[in-house]
Amino acid sequence: MRFSTIIALAASLGLAAASPSAEAGNTFVARSGDGATGLAVRSGCGSTGPLGDGHFKWWITANCQAGTQKTCQVTDASGCVPGDTSKIGSVEVDNPDDTVQIAKKDNTNTLSFTCPPEGKVRCQANFNDNDDGPGYSLRVF
């Protein structure tokens, strides 16, 4: 290996280590159905996606500060534009440890909620069809 190649490799590793990391505790992995299928793909605007197909339900987990107002949003595949509500049956937020529901709304792409005392939530999209996922991403902000 040439010395310049080694230097370039070391420099790129240094840049990767200096890049901002995801918020602590946010998995940025979308899961489907019972959680067996995981998808760790980042789309724009802090979203996870685009989601896969073959499942009606997709979800992500995120940490939040207890008592703060947050939003669970189902976006288009880009991760930045709110998704088409005609394909979203419901959006719900619950505690991922015990699945106690915090908020739920039908036929929407955006759901506001108050972060629970545990400081951790699951943001979930329930689609009308099991092949709608690839057109969408999820985010909590």
Backbone hydrogen bonds in HBPLUS format (Angstrom, degrees):
<---DONOR---> <-ACCEPTOR-->    atom                        ^
c    i                          cat <-CA-CA->   ^        H-A-AA   ^      H-
h    n   atom  resd res      DA  || num        DHA   H-A  angle D-A-AA Bond
n    s   type  num  typ     dist DA aas  dist angle  dist       angle   num
A0005-THR N   A0002-ARG O   3.12 MM   3  5.32 125.3  2.43 101.3 114.8     1
A0006-ILE N   A0002-ARG O   3.16 MM   4  6.55 153.7  2.23 150.4 157.8     2
A0007-ILE N   A0003-PHE O   3.01 MM   4  6.32 157.8  2.06 151.3 157.1     3
A0008-ALA N   A0004-SER O   2.97 MM   4  6.14 158.7  2.02 143.7 149.4     4
A0009-LEU N   A0005-THR O   2.96 MM   4  6.13 157.6  2.01 147.2 153.1     5
A0010-ALA N   A0006-ILE O   2.97 MM   4  6.18 163.2  2.00 150.5 155.0     6
A0011-ALA N   A0007-ILE O   2.89 MM   4  6.09 155.7  1.95 149.1 156.0     7
A0012-SER N   A0008-ALA O   2.97 MM   4  6.19 157.0  2.03 147.2 152.9     8
A0013-LEU N   A0009-LEU O   3.03 MM   4  6.27 154.2  2.10 149.2 156.2     9
A0014-GLY N   A0010-ALA O   3.03 MM   4  6.23 149.1  2.13 142.5 150.9    10
A0015-LEU N   A0011-ALA O   2.99 MM   4  6.30 149.7  2.08 146.8 154.7    11
A0016-ALA N   A0012-SER O   3.03 MM   4  6.25 155.9  2.09 144.9 151.1    12
A0017-ALA N   A0013-LEU O   3.03 MM   4  6.24 154.1  2.10 144.6 151.3    13
A0018-ALA N   A0014-GLY O   3.06 MM   4  6.21 138.0  2.24 138.0 149.0    14
A0018-ALA N   A0015-LEU O   3.18 MM   3  5.04 125.6  2.49  91.4 105.4    15
A0019-SER N   A0015-LEU O   3.09 MM   4  6.20 118.6  2.48 141.1 155.1    16
A0019-SER N   A0016-ALA O   3.37 MM   3  5.28 151.5  2.46  96.2 104.2    17
A0026-ASN N   A0023-GLU O   3.09 MM   3  5.77 166.7  2.10 141.0 144.5    18
A0030-ALA N   A0039-LEU O   2.88 MM   9  5.05 159.8  1.92 147.7 140.9    19
A0039-LEU N   A0030-ALA O   2.78 MM   9  5.05 141.6  1.92 147.3 157.7    20
A0031-ARG N   A0059-TRP O   2.77 MM  28  5.29 163.9  1.80 154.6 160.2    21
A0059-TRP N   A0031-ARG O   2.78 MM  28  5.29 150.4  1.87 149.6 159.0    22
A0032-SER N   A0037-THR O   3.05 MM   5  5.45 144.6  2.18 146.5 155.3    23
A0035-GLY N   A0032-SER O   2.62 MM   3  5.14 161.3  1.65 148.4 152.1    24
A0033-GLY N   A0057-LYS O   2.97 MM  24  5.23 149.8  2.06 139.2 140.5    25
A0049-GLY N   A0041-VAL O   2.82 MM   8  5.34 148.9  1.92 135.9 144.9    26
A0043-SER N   A0047-SER O   3.06 MM   4  5.29 154.8  2.12 123.1 130.3    27
A0044-GLY N   A0078-SER O   2.79 MM  34  5.72 139.4  1.95 148.0 150.7    28
A0047-SER N   A0044-GLY O   3.12 MM   3  5.74 153.6  2.19 118.0 125.2    29
A0048-THR N   A0138-LEU O   2.76 MM  90  5.29 158.9  1.80 154.0 160.2    30
A0138-LEU N   A0048-THR O   2.91 MM  90  5.29 156.9  1.96 144.0 149.7    31
A0051-LEU N   A0136-TYR O   2.84 MM  85  5.87 153.5  1.91 163.6 170.6    32
A0054-GLY N   A0130-ASN O   2.66 MM  76  4.94 127.8  1.92 143.7 157.4    33
A0055-HIS N   A0130-ASN O   3.00 MM  75  4.44 117.3  2.40 141.5 132.3    34
A0127-PHE N   A0056-PHE O   2.68 MM  71  4.95 166.1  1.70 159.7 155.0    35
A0058-TRP N   A0125-ALA O   3.02 MM  67  5.42 159.7  2.06 153.8 160.4    36
A0125-ALA N   A0058-TRP O   2.83 MM  67  5.42 164.2  1.85 167.9 172.6    37
A0060-ILE N   A0123-CYS O   2.96 MM  63  5.41 151.3  2.05 145.7 154.0    38
A0123-CYS N   A0060-ILE O   2.84 MM  63  5.41 153.0  1.91 154.5 163.1    39
A0062-ALA N   A0121-VAL O   2.92 MM  59  5.49 151.3  2.01 149.3 155.3    40
A0121-VAL N   A0062-ALA O   2.87 MM  59  5.49 162.3  1.90 161.2 167.3    41
A0064-CYS N   A0119-GLY O   2.97 MM  55  4.89 155.8  2.03 118.3 120.9    42
A0068-THR N   A0065-GLN O   3.06 MM   3  5.82 159.9  2.10 149.8 150.4    43
A0067-GLY N   A0115-CYS O   2.85 MM  48  5.08 176.3  1.85 136.1 136.4    44
A0115-CYS N   A0068-THR O   2.83 MM  47  5.41 171.1  1.84 159.0 160.5    45
A0070-LYS N   A0113-PHE O   2.87 MM  43  5.48 168.6  1.88 164.7 168.2    46
A0113-PHE N   A0070-LYS O   2.94 MM  43  5.48 156.1  2.00 147.4 149.1    47
A0141-PHE N   A0071-THR O   2.97 MM  70  5.35 153.5  2.04 145.7 154.0    48
A0072-CYS N   A0111-LEU O   2.85 MM  39  5.19 167.0  1.87 149.7 152.0    49
A0111-LEU N   A0072-CYS O   2.87 MM  39  5.19 156.3  1.93 152.6 159.9    50
A0073-GLN N   A0139-ARG O   2.86 MM  66  5.40 169.5  1.87 162.3 164.5    51
A0139-ARG N   A0073-GLN O   3.02 MM  66  5.40 143.8  2.16 150.8 158.3    52
A0074-VAL N   A0109-ASN O   2.76 MM  35  4.94 164.1  1.79 148.7 154.0    53
A0083-GLY N   A0074-VAL O   2.86 MM   9  5.65 169.2  1.87 139.3 136.5    54
A0075-THR N   A0137-SER O   2.87 MM  62  5.10 153.6  1.94 136.4 143.7    55
A0137-SER N   A0075-THR O   3.06 MM  62  5.10 148.2  2.16 119.9 125.1    56
A0076-ASP N   A0081-VAL O   2.63 MM   5  5.55 149.9  1.72 164.5 175.5    57
A0079-GLY N   A0076-ASP O   3.02 MM   3  5.60 149.1  2.11 116.8 125.1    58
A0087-LYS N   A0084-ASP O   3.31 MM   3  6.13 168.2  2.33 119.7 123.1    59
A0088-ILE N   A0085-THR O   3.21 MM   3  5.01 157.2  2.26  99.1 106.0    60
A0128-ASN N   A0087-LYS O   2.99 MM  41  5.43 164.6  2.02 138.1 139.4    61
A0089-GLY N   A0126-ASN O   2.69 MM  37  5.42 130.3  1.94 143.2 159.6    62
A0107-ASN N   A0089-GLY O   2.92 MM  18  5.11 162.7  1.95 118.5 122.0    63
A0090-SER N   A0126-ASN O   3.15 MM  36  5.20 149.6  2.25 137.4 143.2    64
A0126-ASN N   A0090-SER O   2.87 MM  36  5.20 164.6  1.89 164.7 160.6    65
A0091-VAL N   A0105-LYS O   2.94 MM  14  5.60 155.9  2.00 156.0 162.4    66
A0105-LYS N   A0091-VAL O   2.99 MM  14  5.60 154.8  2.05 159.3 167.0    67
A0092-GLU N   A0124-GLN O   2.95 MM  32  5.24 159.4  1.99 145.4 151.7    68
A0124-GLN N   A0092-GLU O   2.85 MM  32  5.24 162.7  1.88 165.7 167.9    69
A0093-VAL N   A0103-ALA O   2.83 MM  10  5.18 162.8  1.86 150.3 151.1    70
A0102-ILE N   A0093-VAL O   2.77 MM   9  5.47 167.6  1.78 146.8 149.2    71
A0103-ALA N   A0093-VAL O   3.16 MM  10  5.18 159.0  2.21 140.4 141.1    72
A0094-ASP N   A0122-ARG O   3.11 MM  28  5.30 150.6  2.20 138.6 147.7    73
A0122-ARG N   A0094-ASP O   2.75 MM  28  5.30 144.4  1.87 155.3 161.8    74
A0095-ASN N   A0100-VAL O   3.05 MM   5  5.43 151.7  2.13 136.9 144.5    75
A0099-THR N   A0095-ASN O   2.64 MM   4  4.87 136.0  1.82 160.2 165.1    76
A0119-GLY N   A0116-PRO O   2.92 MM   3  5.54 154.7  1.99 119.5 127.1    77
A0132-ASP N   A0129-ASP O   3.36 MM   3  5.73 162.4  2.39 120.9 119.1    78
A0135-GLY N   A0132-ASP O   3.11 MM   3  5.99 162.1  2.15 131.6 136.5    79
A0136-TYR N   A0133-GLY O   2.91 MM   3  5.43 162.3  1.94 131.9 131.9    80
